Amino acid sequence: YAGSEGSAPSINWDQNFITISGGVTDMASDAFEDSERNYLTVKLGAEVGEAGNLYFQVQGTAGDESSTFDYRGENFRDQLDESIITFSLGYTHYFPITDKASFFINASAGIAYNSLDYEVNGTRIESLEGNSFYADAGIGFEHFLTKRLILSASAKVMHVGDYKDGNAFTGLDGVDYAGYNIQYSSAFWGAELGLTYVF
């Protein structure tokens, strides 16, 4: 694991790691107003050089939002369920400050799978899905608890690209639509705690 002594200046497939972390983000989209939600991240990677790691990252977040409204004299309750799963490749570079602690910076890029379900009074009106570009960059601190367990805390900025759902659906007004475009805020922040196991 990068940050430990004796790292070779190449990909070391004998020094692998898995990191599981949880965080909170201020993600928002034009369809989903509730901007604070939790997310889970899993990284699987290997040591690269004396101060870096290369990793594959899977990250997921989900949220729901409901409200009531009047339409043509009737009261309705609507429900939005949105989920995003990202798959990306990334690199982390370490700046050791002691034998057991390091600052680090990282970045990854890949794709996001987006899903949005909209229900009114329990009846599904829309079910939208699509793929878009994903990227993140962060900074953090880690500390070796044991030779194989590492605790980390980090902050990062993330970007999820807009996506177009091409499936036809019928809206509450009875009009048929060819698809819907979901737009996200251009950048949003995340803060997370993680635990890494080196094997």
Helices and strands as residue ranges (DSSP letters): E 11-25, E 37-48, E 52-71, E 74-96, E 101-120, E 123-144, E 149-160, E 163-165, E 169-170, E 176-177, E 180-182, E 188-198
